[in-house]
Amino acid sequence: MSRGTQFFKHMDDTDLPGFFRELADALENGGTGELTCVDDFKKFKIKGRIDFGQVRLDMKFSSAQECLAPPEIECEECGAFKPAYKDLKKQMKSSFKTLVKMIHEGVEPPRPAVESFLDDAALMVTYAGYGDEYYDAFTAACSTFREAYESGDITRMHTAIDALLHEKGRCHAKYA
């Protein structure tokens, strides 16, 4: 990481108090994931607005020193570090929810949300023991979604996101 962190989140307005509690805890005790190093801020900015029936928070944190997230799990295949599975799934839930809502409303989702979800999905299938038998079908559905998004065809995106919902439901029926 660097001296600055910038990210955005979409959430229901009812989830806003919980997020601010999580932020307060990260400020007091140090954060993880996207809130890593927020306790070392020298300045921050949080902006919120309603987008498509959800609250969109844009956040920027500048740290006093260079911020390096502590490694949690070593990825043997890639030589990099990956987050705890629970943290990854929480992050995916946020981006996937945005994709589903926007596409079902007939609106093309923002590229950062799509890329975040697809990158996290590719990382998720490297974890053993969390539904491995569903990973191939899920990866294929992600590939179809990527192609649909790149085409700009909202109808194809709708079909692809529904296929991802189906794959998620199959796996979570057994493992959630």
N, C-alpha and C positions, 0 to 999 in steps of 0.2 A: 504494500500500500504506500501511500505518500503522506504528505502533510494535510491532504484534504480528502474528504469523502463526500460524494454526492449521490443521492438516490431518490427514488420516488416510490410511493406505495398507493395503491387503490384499496379502499375498504368501505364497508358500510359505516354510516355515521354512528351506529351502535357500537362498533369496534374501536372508535376513536379514544374513549377513556382508557381502554385496556392498553392501547398502543402508548399513550402518554404515561401510563404507569410503568410500562416496560422501559420507556425512555428515561423516566425518573430513576428507576433501578439501575440502569446502565450508567447514568451520571454519578450515582452514589457508589456503585460497586464495580464499575467496569462492564463493558458490554461485549456481546459476541455477535458474530455474523455481520450484518450491515451496521450494527451499532458499536462495533469494535472501535475503541479509542475515543468515543464521544466524551468520555470523562476528562480527556486532556484537551478540551477545546480552548482556542483563544478567541474564536468567534463562531457563531452559528446563525443560520437562517432557516426558519420553517415557514412555509407558505402553504395554505390549503384552499381548495375550491371544490365545488361540486362538479363532477364530470359524469355524465351519463348515469345519474342516479347514485353515484358513489362519491365519496370524498377522495380527492387526489391530494396527497401531501408531497411537496417538493422540499427536500431537505439538503442543506449544505453544512458541513462541519469542517472547520480548519483547525488542525491540531498545532499545539505549541512545538512539538517535536515530530520527527518522522514516525509514522505509525506502522508497525509491522504486526499483523495478526498472528497470534500464536498458532503454530501448526497443531492439528488435532489428530489426523490420521494420514499416514503416508500412503500415497497412491503408487503402488509398485509398477503398474503399467506405464504411467506417464511421468514418473519422477517428480511429481509435484505433490502438494498437500491438498487434501479435501476435507470439507467440514464434516461434523458429526451428521449422521443420517437424519436425525430429528430436525436439525437446523436447516438442512437442505430441503426437506419436505415442507417445512414451514414457509420457506422462501418460494418454493414452487407453488404452494397453495395460493399465495398472493398473486403471482403473475398469471396463473391458470384461471383464476376467478375473473380477472380483468379480461383475459382473452375471450372466455365463454360469454360474459355479459355483453361485451362490445360487439362480438360477431353475431350473437343472437339478436342484437338490436340493429343489425345491418350496417355497422360501422367498422371500418378497418382499424384494428388495434395499432398502437404505436410500435414501431420497429424495436425499441429497447425492451418492451414487454415480451415480444415474440422471441427475441434473441436470448433474453434472460431465461425464459421458460425452456427453450430448446437446448441451451447450454446446460442448464441444470438437469434436464431430462437425460442428456447424454452422460452426465456424471452419475446420476442416480442408478443407471443400469450397471454401473461398475461395482455396486455394493452386493455382496453375496448374502443370500439368506433372507431377502426381502421380497420374494415373489419372482425369483429367477425364471421360472417357467413362463412368465408373462412378458419378460423383457423383449424377446424377439418381435412379438406382435405389437408391443408398445413402441419400439424403435421404428418399426415399419409405419405405424400410424403417425409418428412424429415426422418422418420423412415425407409422407403424403401431405401433412399439414404445412411443412416448410415449402413444398412445391406449390401448394394452393396459395399460400401467402405471397410468394414471389410472383405468382401470376396476377395478383390483384383482384381475383375473382371472388367476391364475397360469398357467392353460392358454394363454390368449391371449399372455401374456408369453413363455411357452416357445416358442410358434410364431413370435412376432416376433423373439426373440433368435436363433432358428435361422436366420431369414431374414437377419438382420444378419451372422451367421457365414458364410452362403453368399456374401453380397455382399463381405465382407472377403476370403474365399478367392478369389473371382473376380479381384478387383483385385490381391491380393498374389501370385497366380500369375504375373501379368505384371510387376508392379513391385517386388516384394520381393526 
